[in-house]
Amino acid sequence: MTDPPVHRWRDRPLARDALFAAALVLVEVVFTLLTPREFWPSRLPLGLAWSVLCAAPVALRRVAPWPAVGLAVATLAIPAFLDQAPASQSLAFVVLTYTMAAHRPARTAAVAAVLLWVPVVVANVLAPVETGLQVGAAYVVLNNLLTALLSYAVGRAVQARRVTTEALRERARVAEENQRSLAEQAVADERRRIARELHDVVAHHVSVMGVLATGARRVLQRDPGTADEALATIEDTSRVTLREMRRLLDVLRTDAEPAADLTPQPGLAGIEALVEQVREAGLPVSLHVEGDPGRVEEGVSLTSYRIVQEALTNALKHAGVATAQVRVGVDGGFLTVEVEDTGRGPSPGPDRIGHGLVGMRERVALYGGTLRTGARPGGGFRVSARIPVEPAGTVPA
């Protein structure tokens, strides 16, 4: 995508100022043609060349301001050869004074103005140009000083306006960011409030379902009809609970998160496929499973899968040439997941805590477990999680 012509010109100050200088020369030519012939320079082509030279500092005013000032002062010798000062020379002094005042600090702009106009005053007093008008040196000096002061004042006013505009623009940007942050905070607070309310509703429904299930189990043999009614109520309540859970997840989901799909979440059964994928990626991995993890709750199973996934991903990224080992075991009411590698380990650093480790710790803490991470005694890195479990489908008494 090409930039608009306006942007292209904005990025080329030399070309813009060269056109401006050419415009000054064109003004000089038009002004000369409109005056009577007796006021024309005696050597018109040479006068046009001097006019171009006097306008040259304008083309350099932004890319090389101080050389432009020096060149403008050097052109003061031109009237001595032509017996007439080009109009582009006076205009160049005005433009340079304005430019320095508008784009430079006040002290620098003042120094530039003095360097420009003091030689002009001295030249007009010591070697005045013959113009055909009977004016005194004091008038010429006063006119030059007023022109210099006006150019300087206009430049400083433009700079002050620019600074004020930038300050207001920055203030508006900060205010807009603050307003956006406050709005996002308000939305987040409201979402948390709604989530708490929906959580209470879901917790109530789940509690009712638990009580009904317990009662149905106890009267199932004695009164099947009552048990059937309880199970029907549980069925209806479960549907309501599922709808409320979906609303709860919609509330908790941020705008940056994609909508949930219907793909089943991975679990302990997917660890073997995950290990195979990591092997194909170049990291030799062995898997050892002890006990029967098949009846672990789905949430704990998903947490275990994510721990192994994050640990093996970190090993691929940071371990270098190494091997890895994954051990999963269920024993004594606890699920143990351990992933270790023989690589070089994480880079040293006191504040090096990755988002992956934080996420693993949060997942394990959610189910009342513990997570330990760190370097192995023989080199490499180890991730070990221990989570209390109950067999899936267990009904509390």
RODOBA-685743 format. One record per residue (C-alpha): residue number from 0; residue in one letter; x, y, z. Coordinates in nm, 4 decimals, always signed. Example, Ala and Ser with C-alpha at 12.3 -4.5 7.8 and 13.67 -1.06 7.14 Angstrom:
! RODOBA-685743
{0,'A',{+1.2300,-0.4500,+0.7800}}
{1,'S',{+1.3670,-0.1060,+0.7140}}
! end
This chain:
! RODOBA-685743
{0,'M',{+0.0000,+0.0000,+0.0000}}
{1,'T',{+0.1576,+0.3293,-0.1120}}
{2,'D',{+0.1641,+0.6394,+0.1039}}
{3,'P',{-0.0600,+0.9322,+0.0056}}
{4,'P',{+0.1137,+1.2202,-0.1781}}
{5,'V',{+0.0736,+1.4437,+0.1272}}
{6,'H',{+0.2711,+1.2003,+0.3453}}
{7,'R',{+0.5418,+1.1655,+0.0816}}
{8,'W',{+0.5918,+1.5433,+0.0702}}
{9,'R',{+0.5900,+1.5622,+0.4489}}
{10,'D',{+0.8834,+1.3223,+0.4627}}
{11,'R',{+1.0872,+1.5252,+0.2116}}
{12,'P',{+1.1591,+1.8666,+0.3653}}
{13,'L',{+1.4431,+1.9413,+0.1232}}
{14,'A',{+1.2179,+1.8982,-0.1808}}
{15,'R',{+0.9442,+2.1090,-0.0238}}
{16,'D',{+1.1831,+2.3889,+0.0682}}
{17,'A',{+1.3443,+2.3767,-0.2772}}
{18,'L',{+1.0015,+2.4394,-0.4300}}
{19,'F',{+0.9515,+2.7213,-0.1810}}
{20,'A',{+1.2824,+2.8769,-0.2851}}
{21,'A',{+1.1809,+2.8462,-0.6506}}
{22,'A',{+0.8554,+3.0231,-0.5643}}
{23,'L',{+1.0559,+3.3101,-0.4118}}
{24,'V',{+1.2591,+3.3393,-0.7310}}
{25,'L',{+0.9364,+3.3359,-0.9318}}
{26,'V',{+0.8049,+3.6201,-0.7147}}
{27,'E',{+1.1284,+3.8071,-0.7891}}
{28,'V',{+1.0792,+3.7579,-1.1635}}
{29,'V',{+0.7165,+3.8681,-1.1544}}
{30,'F',{+0.8038,+4.1690,-0.9424}}
{31,'T',{+1.0788,+4.2699,-1.1872}}
{32,'L',{+0.8532,+4.2335,-1.4907}}
{33,'L',{+0.5850,+4.4495,-1.3288}}
{34,'T',{+0.8223,+4.7380,-1.2567}}
{35,'P',{+0.9263,+4.9971,-1.5169}}
{36,'R',{+1.2287,+4.9094,-1.7252}}
{37,'E',{+1.4439,+5.1825,-1.5741}}
{38,'F',{+1.4310,+4.9975,-1.2417}}
{39,'W',{+1.5399,+4.6676,-1.3956}}
{40,'P',{+1.8929,+4.5412,-1.3208}}
{41,'S',{+2.1440,+4.6481,-1.5804}}
{42,'R',{+2.2374,+4.2847,-1.6404}}
{43,'L',{+1.9100,+4.0949,-1.6164}}
{44,'P',{+2.0433,+3.7348,-1.6567}}
{45,'L',{+2.3086,+3.7996,-1.3917}}
{46,'G',{+2.0453,+3.9515,-1.1650}}
{47,'L',{+1.8286,+3.6402,-1.2047}}
{48,'A',{+2.1269,+3.4193,-1.1136}}
{49,'W',{+2.1930,+3.6294,-0.8019}}
{50,'S',{+1.8260,+3.5969,-0.7102}}
{51,'V',{+1.8524,+3.2170,-0.7318}}
{52,'L',{+2.1619,+3.2242,-0.5114}}
{53,'C',{+1.9874,+3.4469,-0.2548}}
{54,'A',{+1.6939,+3.2062,-0.2399}}
{55,'A',{+1.9184,+2.8995,-0.2005}}
{56,'P',{+1.9380,+2.9285,+0.1837}}
{57,'V',{+1.5600,+2.8816,+0.1955}}
{58,'A',{+1.6005,+2.5344,+0.0426}}
{59,'L',{+1.8440,+2.4421,+0.3235}}
{60,'R',{+1.6540,+2.6010,+0.6099}}
{61,'R',{+1.5417,+2.2734,+0.7716}}
{62,'V',{+1.7973,+2.0164,+0.6607}}
{63,'A',{+2.0989,+2.2447,+0.7350}}
{64,'P',{+1.9779,+2.5559,+0.9189}}
{65,'W',{+2.3124,+2.6982,+1.0288}}
{66,'P',{+2.4795,+2.6632,+0.6866}}
{67,'A',{+2.1677,+2.8301,+0.5457}}
{68,'V',{+2.2180,+3.1233,+0.7850}}
{69,'G',{+2.5841,+3.1517,+0.6852}}
{70,'L',{+2.5003,+3.1416,+0.3142}}
{71,'A',{+2.2327,+3.4083,+0.3583}}
{72,'V',{+2.4792,+3.6400,+0.5338}}
{73,'A',{+2.7345,+3.5781,+0.2588}}
{74,'T',{+2.4853,+3.6970,-0.0058}}
{75,'L',{+2.4920,+4.0457,+0.1454}}
{76,'A',{+2.7851,+4.1178,-0.0849}}
{77,'I',{+2.5648,+4.0756,-0.3931}}
{78,'P',{+2.4250,+4.4321,-0.4011}}
{79,'A',{+2.7806,+4.5647,-0.4236}}
{80,'F',{+2.8076,+4.4061,-0.7702}}
{81,'L',{+2.4540,+4.4733,-0.8923}}
{82,'D',{+2.3806,+4.8068,-0.7244}}
{83,'Q',{+2.0413,+4.6515,-0.6424}}
{84,'A',{+1.9295,+4.4044,-0.3738}}
{85,'P',{+1.7229,+4.1132,-0.5049}}
{86,'A',{+1.3795,+4.0807,-0.3486}}
{87,'S',{+1.4465,+3.7124,-0.2843}}
{88,'Q',{+1.7293,+3.8137,-0.0509}}
{89,'S',{+1.5000,+4.0076,+0.1823}}
{90,'L',{+1.2417,+3.7326,+0.1706}}
{91,'A',{+1.5081,+3.4715,+0.2493}}
{92,'F',{+1.6138,+3.6602,+0.5638}}
{93,'V',{+1.2506,+3.6802,+0.6777}}
{94,'V',{+1.1917,+3.3091,+0.6109}}
{95,'L',{+1.5125,+3.2015,+0.7884}}
{96,'T',{+1.4331,+3.4133,+1.0938}}
{97,'Y',{+1.0840,+3.2664,+1.1128}}
{98,'T',{+1.2114,+2.9117,+1.0629}}
{99,'M',{+1.4715,+2.9345,+1.3400}}
{100,'A',{+1.2181,+3.0918,+1.5773}}
{101,'A',{+0.9496,+2.8327,+1.4977}}
{102,'H',{+1.1670,+2.5196,+1.5194}}
{103,'R',{+1.4521,+2.6041,+1.7580}}
{104,'P',{+1.4743,+2.7001,+2.1269}}
{105,'A',{+1.4353,+3.0686,+2.2073}}
{106,'R',{+1.8048,+3.1304,+2.2784}}
{107,'T',{+1.9192,+2.9561,+1.9602}}
{108,'A',{+1.6588,+3.1405,+1.7543}}
{109,'A',{+1.7649,+3.4742,+1.9046}}
{110,'V',{+2.1312,+3.4078,+1.8212}}
{111,'A',{+2.0349,+3.3196,+1.4643}}
{112,'A',{+1.8290,+3.6376,+1.4324}}
{113,'V',{+2.1204,+3.8489,+1.5543}}
{114,'L',{+2.3613,+3.6767,+1.3139}}
{115,'L',{+2.1205,+3.7410,+1.0286}}
{116,'W',{+2.0103,+4.0977,+1.0868}}
{117,'V',{+2.3109,+4.2729,+1.2424}}
{118,'P',{+2.5107,+4.2344,+0.9173}}
{119,'V',{+2.2059,+4.3633,+0.7288}}
{120,'V',{+2.1913,+4.6764,+0.9444}}
{121,'V',{+2.5671,+4.7324,+0.9133}}
{122,'A',{+2.5571,+4.6878,+0.5358}}
{123,'N',{+2.2647,+4.9285,+0.4995}}
{124,'V',{+2.4444,+5.1923,+0.7080}}
{125,'L',{+2.7921,+5.1595,+0.5562}}
{126,'A',{+2.7014,+5.0723,+0.1962}}
{127,'P',{+2.3362,+5.1561,+0.1284}}
{128,'V',{+2.1885,+5.0313,-0.1969}}
{129,'E',{+2.0733,+5.2945,-0.4446}}
{130,'T',{+1.6937,+5.2543,-0.4768}}
{131,'G',{+1.5927,+5.5897,-0.6206}}
{132,'L',{+1.4016,+5.6728,-0.3004}}
{133,'Q',{+1.5267,+5.9442,-0.0695}}
{134,'V',{+1.5219,+5.7691,+0.2689}}
{135,'G',{+1.7648,+5.8056,+0.5547}}
{136,'A',{+1.9783,+5.5336,+0.7140}}
{137,'A',{+1.7744,+5.5536,+1.0365}}
{138,'Y',{+1.4575,+5.4639,+0.8468}}
{139,'V',{+1.6271,+5.1659,+0.6831}}
{140,'V',{+1.7653,+5.0419,+1.0155}}
{141,'L',{+1.4288,+5.0789,+1.1880}}
{142,'N',{+1.2540,+4.8992,+0.9020}}
{143,'N',{+1.5008,+4.6081,+0.9203}}
{144,'L',{+1.4659,+4.5808,+1.2986}}
{145,'L',{+1.0869,+4.5792,+1.2810}}
{146,'T',{+1.0954,+4.3136,+1.0083}}
{147,'A',{+1.3321,+4.0987,+1.2162}}
{148,'L',{+1.1215,+4.1351,+1.5312}}
{149,'L',{+0.8003,+4.0555,+1.3458}}
{150,'S',{+0.9485,+3.7444,+1.1821}}
{151,'Y',{+1.0906,+3.6276,+1.5148}}
{152,'A',{+0.7647,+3.6922,+1.7021}}
{153,'V',{+0.5539,+3.5067,+1.4445}}
{154,'G',{+0.7926,+3.2100,+1.4597}}
{155,'R',{+0.7830,+3.1946,+1.8394}}
{156,'A',{+0.4037,+3.2181,+1.8364}}
{157,'V',{+0.3834,+2.9274,+1.5908}}
{158,'Q',{+0.6189,+2.7205,+1.8071}}
{159,'A',{+0.4185,+2.7987,+2.1217}}
{160,'R',{+0.1008,+2.6957,+1.9442}}
{161,'R',{+0.2652,+2.3737,+1.8249}}
{162,'V',{+0.3864,+2.2888,+2.1755}}
{163,'T',{+0.0429,+2.3630,+2.3192}}
{164,'T',{-0.1257,+2.1502,+2.0530}}
{165,'E',{+0.1090,+1.8582,+2.1196}}
{166,'A',{+0.0517,+1.8901,+2.4944}}
{167,'L',{-0.3250,+1.8919,+2.4441}}
{168,'R',{-0.3025,+1.5961,+2.2077}}
{169,'E',{-0.0949,+1.4013,+2.4600}}
{170,'R',{-0.3349,+1.4953,+2.7378}}
{171,'A',{-0.6278,+1.3793,+2.5261}}
{172,'R',{-0.4495,+1.0527,+2.4512}}
{173,'V',{-0.3784,+0.9907,+2.8201}}
{174,'A',{-0.7354,+1.0810,+2.9120}}
{175,'E',{-0.8675,+0.8444,+2.6453}}
{176,'E',{-0.6458,+0.5628,+2.7739}}
{177,'N',{-0.7573,+0.6305,+3.1308}}
{178,'Q',{-1.1200,+0.6333,+3.0222}}
{179,'R',{-1.0710,+0.3071,+2.8358}}
{180,'S',{-0.9004,+0.1527,+3.1395}}
{181,'L',{-1.1815,+0.2681,+3.3677}}
{182,'A',{-1.4407,+0.1284,+3.1289}}
{183,'E',{-1.2585,-0.2042,+3.1060}}
{184,'Q',{-1.2252,-0.2134,+3.4847}}
{185,'A',{-1.5955,-0.1418,+3.5247}}
{186,'V',{-1.6794,-0.4212,+3.2800}}
{187,'A',{-1.4453,-0.6605,+3.4613}}
{188,'D',{-1.5964,-0.5709,+3.8003}}
{189,'E',{-1.9476,-0.6229,+3.6672}}
{190,'R',{-1.8485,-0.9545,+3.5138}}
{191,'R',{-1.7019,-1.0683,+3.8454}}
{192,'R',{-2.0209,-0.9676,+4.0261}}
{193,'I',{-2.2358,-1.1565,+3.7751}}
{194,'A',{-1.9996,-1.4535,+3.7935}}
{195,'R',{-2.0340,-1.4670,+4.1729}}
{196,'E',{-2.4105,-1.4586,+4.1436}}
{197,'L',{-2.4140,-1.7321,+3.8783}}
{198,'H',{-2.1687,-1.9337,+4.0861}}
{199,'D',{-2.4082,-1.9193,+4.3787}}
{200,'V',{-2.6932,-2.0356,+4.1542}}
{201,'V',{-2.4867,-2.3230,+4.0113}}
{202,'A',{-2.3627,-2.4228,+4.3567}}
{203,'H',{-2.7217,-2.4313,+4.4833}}
{204,'H',{-2.8353,-2.6507,+4.1944}}
{205,'V',{-2.5419,-2.8869,+4.2399}}
{206,'S',{-2.6112,-2.9122,+4.6134}}
{207,'V',{-2.9763,-2.9941,+4.5414}}
{208,'M',{-2.8697,-3.2578,+4.2902}}
{209,'G',{-2.6352,-3.4133,+4.5455}}
{210,'V',{-2.9024,-3.4272,+4.8138}}
{211,'L',{-3.1583,-3.5718,+4.5701}}
{212,'A',{-2.9114,-3.8314,+4.4438}}
{213,'T',{-2.8303,-3.9392,+4.7985}}
{214,'G',{-3.1998,-3.9681,+4.8845}}
{215,'A',{-3.2805,-4.1545,+4.5648}}
{216,'R',{-3.0066,-4.4068,+4.6310}}
{217,'R',{-3.1318,-4.4701,+4.9838}}
{218,'V',{-3.4995,-4.5206,+4.8860}}
{219,'L',{-3.4342,-4.6933,+4.5568}}
{220,'Q',{-3.5027,-5.0420,+4.6954}}
{221,'R',{-3.7956,-4.9480,+4.9233}}
{222,'D',{-3.9792,-4.6894,+4.7084}}
{223,'P',{-3.8833,-4.6935,+4.3375}}
{224,'G',{-4.1499,-4.4358,+4.2519}}
{225,'T',{-4.0043,-4.1762,+4.4860}}
{226,'A',{-3.6560,-4.2539,+4.3578}}
{227,'D',{-3.7775,-4.2072,+4.0002}}
{228,'E',{-3.9253,-3.8658,+4.0872}}
{229,'A',{-3.5972,-3.7661,+4.2507}}
{230,'L',{-3.4042,-3.8761,+3.9444}}
{231,'A',{-3.6406,-3.6781,+3.7177}}
{232,'T',{-3.5820,-3.3712,+3.9345}}
{233,'I',{-3.2068,-3.4312,+3.9114}}
{234,'E',{-3.2378,-3.4525,+3.5329}}
{235,'D',{-3.4233,-3.1211,+3.5119}}
{236,'T',{-3.1873,-2.9542,+3.7586}}
{237,'S',{-2.8819,-3.0780,+3.5671}}
{238,'R',{-3.0112,-2.9142,+3.2485}}
{239,'V',{-3.0658,-2.5860,+3.4317}}
{240,'T',{-2.7203,-2.6158,+3.5887}}
{241,'L',{-2.5580,-2.6786,+3.2528}}
{242,'R',{-2.7217,-2.3696,+3.1045}}
{243,'E',{-2.6093,-2.1593,+3.4006}}
{244,'M',{-2.2557,-2.2990,+3.3691}}
{245,'R',{-2.2446,-2.1957,+3.0047}}
{246,'R',{-2.3598,-1.8467,+3.1006}}
{247,'L',{-2.0954,-1.8380,+3.3730}}
{248,'L',{-1.8226,-1.9293,+3.1264}}
{249,'D',{-1.9473,-1.6661,+2.8824}}
{250,'V',{-1.9250,-1.4055,+3.1577}}
{251,'L',{-1.5739,-1.5085,+3.2588}}
{252,'R',{-1.4449,-1.5234,+2.9024}}
{253,'T',{-1.2664,-1.2038,+2.7944}}
{254,'D',{-1.3153,-1.0382,+2.4569}}
{255,'A',{-0.9724,-1.1586,+2.3415}}
{256,'E',{-1.0553,-1.5223,+2.4033}}
{257,'P',{-1.2146,-1.7235,+2.1217}}
{258,'A',{-1.5514,-1.8822,+2.1631}}
{259,'A',{-1.5458,-2.2326,+2.3023}}
{260,'D',{-1.5874,-2.5173,+2.0590}}
{261,'L',{-1.7280,-2.8621,+2.1126}}
{262,'T',{-1.3945,-3.0486,+2.0906}}
{263,'P',{-1.3440,-3.2802,+2.3886}}
{264,'Q',{-1.0723,-3.1661,+2.6277}}
{265,'P',{-0.7606,-3.3850,+2.6459}}
{266,'G',{-0.6797,-3.5875,+2.9547}}
{267,'L',{-0.4553,-3.8611,+3.0840}}
{268,'A',{-0.5454,-4.0778,+2.7873}}
{269,'G',{-0.3944,-3.8173,+2.5538}}
{270,'I',{-0.0536,-3.8076,+2.7238}}
{271,'E',{+0.0738,-4.1006,+2.5180}}
{272,'A',{-0.0106,-3.9207,+2.1917}}
{273,'L',{+0.1466,-3.6025,+2.3302}}
{274,'V',{+0.4680,-3.7867,+2.4115}}
{275,'E',{+0.4753,-3.9305,+2.0615}}
{276,'Q',{+0.4403,-3.5817,+1.9124}}
{277,'V',{+0.7314,-3.4566,+2.1202}}
{278,'R',{+0.9429,-3.7520,+2.0069}}
{279,'E',{+0.8701,-3.6621,+1.6455}}
{280,'A',{+0.9713,-3.3026,+1.7230}}
{281,'G',{+1.3195,-3.4235,+1.8183}}
{282,'L',{+1.3183,-3.4807,+2.1951}}
{283,'P',{+1.3522,-3.8448,+2.3059}}
{284,'V',{+1.0835,-3.9029,+2.5711}}
{285,'S',{+0.9919,-4.2124,+2.7713}}
{286,'L',{+0.6542,-4.2618,+2.9417}}
{287,'H',{+0.5878,-4.4691,+3.2550}}
{288,'V',{+0.2366,-4.5152,+3.3939}}
{289,'E',{+0.1704,-4.6757,+3.7324}}
{290,'G',{-0.1677,-4.7628,+3.8781}}
{291,'D',{-0.5017,-4.7101,+3.7063}}
{292,'P',{-0.5538,-4.3430,+3.6098}}
{293,'G',{-0.8589,-4.4272,+3.4008}}
{294,'R',{-1.1155,-4.3270,+3.6660}}
{295,'V',{-0.9619,-3.9917,+3.7649}}
{296,'E',{-1.1939,-3.6904,+3.7504}}
{297,'E',{-1.1937,-3.5098,+3.4181}}
{298,'G',{-1.0712,-3.1809,+3.5655}}
{299,'V',{-0.7730,-3.3457,+3.7330}}
{300,'S',{-0.7062,-3.5458,+3.4167}}
{301,'L',{-0.7026,-3.2262,+3.2094}}
{302,'T',{-0.4731,-3.0564,+3.4627}}
{303,'S',{-0.2282,-3.3477,+3.4423}}
{304,'Y',{-0.2272,-3.3319,+3.0629}}
{305,'R',{-0.1565,-2.9564,+3.0659}}
{306,'I',{+0.1301,-3.0015,+3.3124}}
{307,'V',{+0.2961,-3.2627,+3.0912}}
{308,'Q',{+0.2327,-3.0517,+2.7817}}
{309,'E',{+0.3865,-2.7373,+2.9329}}
{310,'A',{+0.6841,-2.9216,+3.0809}}
{311,'L',{+0.7689,-3.0999,+2.7543}}
{312,'T',{+0.7252,-2.7767,+2.5580}}
{313,'N',{+0.9726,-2.6026,+2.7883}}
{314,'A',{+1.2124,-2.8930,+2.7481}}
{315,'L',{+1.1929,-2.8616,+2.3697}}
{316,'K',{+1.2637,-2.4901,+2.3893}}
{317,'H',{+1.5326,-2.4736,+2.6581}}
{318,'A',{+1.6839,-2.8159,+2.7265}}
{319,'G',{+1.8960,-2.8384,+2.4111}}
{320,'V',{+2.0377,-3.1851,+2.3369}}
{321,'A',{+1.8693,-3.3916,+2.6060}}
{322,'T',{+1.6253,-3.6685,+2.6900}}
{323,'A',{+1.3075,-3.6480,+2.8936}}
{324,'Q',{+1.1053,-3.8832,+3.1101}}
{325,'V',{+0.7343,-3.8659,+3.2039}}
{326,'R',{+0.5954,-4.0604,+3.4982}}
{327,'V',{+0.2263,-4.0751,+3.5874}}
{328,'G',{+0.0994,-4.2712,+3.8835}}
{329,'V',{-0.2130,-4.3086,+4.0987}}
{330,'D',{-0.1576,-4.4442,+4.4479}}
{331,'G',{-0.3004,-4.3768,+4.7931}}
{332,'G',{-0.5600,-4.1259,+4.6775}}
{333,'F',{-0.3048,-3.9068,+4.4955}}
{334,'L',{-0.2184,-3.8555,+4.1319}}
{335,'T',{+0.1530,-3.7959,+4.0790}}
{336,'V',{+0.2840,-3.6408,+3.7589}}
{337,'E',{+0.6578,-3.5952,+3.7105}}
{338,'V',{+0.8428,-3.4662,+3.4056}}
{339,'E',{+1.2197,-3.4305,+3.4050}}
{340,'D',{+1.4852,-3.3763,+3.1407}}
{341,'T',{+1.8630,-3.3989,+3.1228}}
{342,'G',{+1.9168,-3.0673,+2.9453}}
{343,'R',{+2.0896,-2.7482,+3.0494}}
{344,'G',{+1.7922,-2.6202,+3.2469}}
{345,'P',{+1.6454,-2.2716,+3.2521}}
{346,'S',{+1.8552,-1.9593,+3.2096}}
{347,'P',{+1.9649,-1.8051,+3.5395}}
{348,'G',{+1.7783,-1.4972,+3.6541}}
{349,'P',{+1.6103,-1.3882,+3.9786}}
{350,'D',{+1.2914,-1.2710,+3.8086}}
{351,'R',{+1.2609,-1.5461,+3.5500}}
{352,'I',{+0.9135,-1.6878,+3.6192}}
{353,'G',{+0.7342,-1.7910,+3.3051}}
{354,'H',{+0.3612,-1.7769,+3.2499}}
{355,'G',{+0.3619,-2.1528,+3.1926}}
{356,'L',{+0.4910,-2.2303,+3.5418}}
{357,'V',{+0.2424,-1.9872,+3.6929}}
{358,'G',{-0.0388,-2.1537,+3.4991}}
{359,'M',{+0.0661,-2.5007,+3.6162}}
{360,'R',{+0.0821,-2.3843,+3.9764}}
{361,'E',{-0.2654,-2.2316,+3.9547}}
{362,'R',{-0.4137,-2.5449,+3.8003}}
{363,'V',{-0.2644,-2.7700,+4.0679}}
{364,'A',{-0.3685,-2.5361,+4.3498}}
{365,'L',{-0.7260,-2.5389,+4.2186}}
{366,'Y',{-0.7507,-2.9089,+4.3099}}
{367,'G',{-0.5644,-2.8785,+4.6398}}
{368,'G',{-0.2379,-3.0233,+4.5105}}
{369,'T',{+0.1254,-2.9165,+4.5244}}
{370,'L',{+0.3702,-2.8374,+4.2458}}
{371,'R',{+0.7474,-2.8409,+4.2664}}
{372,'T',{+0.9757,-2.7161,+3.9909}}
{373,'G',{+1.3490,-2.6701,+3.9772}}
{374,'A',{+1.6840,-2.8030,+3.8671}}
{375,'R',{+1.7681,-3.1711,+3.9041}}
{376,'P',{+2.0720,-3.2684,+4.1131}}
{377,'G',{+2.2371,-3.4313,+3.8125}}
{378,'G',{+2.1506,-3.1514,+3.5718}}
{379,'G',{+1.8375,-3.0662,+3.3820}}
{380,'F',{+1.4960,-2.9607,+3.5069}}
{381,'R',{+1.2139,-3.1312,+3.6925}}
{382,'V',{+0.8418,-3.0612,+3.7264}}
{383,'S',{+0.6554,-3.2653,+3.9881}}
{384,'A',{+0.2872,-3.2385,+4.0778}}
{385,'R',{+0.0898,-3.4273,+4.3448}}
{386,'I',{-0.2894,-3.3921,+4.3360}}
{387,'P',{-0.5465,-3.5570,+4.5666}}
{388,'V',{-0.8031,-3.7477,+4.3611}}
{389,'E',{-1.1290,-3.9296,+4.3984}}
{390,'P',{-1.2381,-4.1858,+4.1396}}
{391,'A',{-1.4679,-4.0375,+3.8777}}
{392,'G',{-1.8328,-4.1124,+3.9424}}
{393,'T',{-1.7947,-4.1454,+4.3184}}
{394,'V',{-2.1113,-4.0347,+4.5014}}
{395,'P',{-2.0551,-3.8839,+4.8457}}
{396,'A',{-2.2401,-4.0558,+5.1253}}
! end
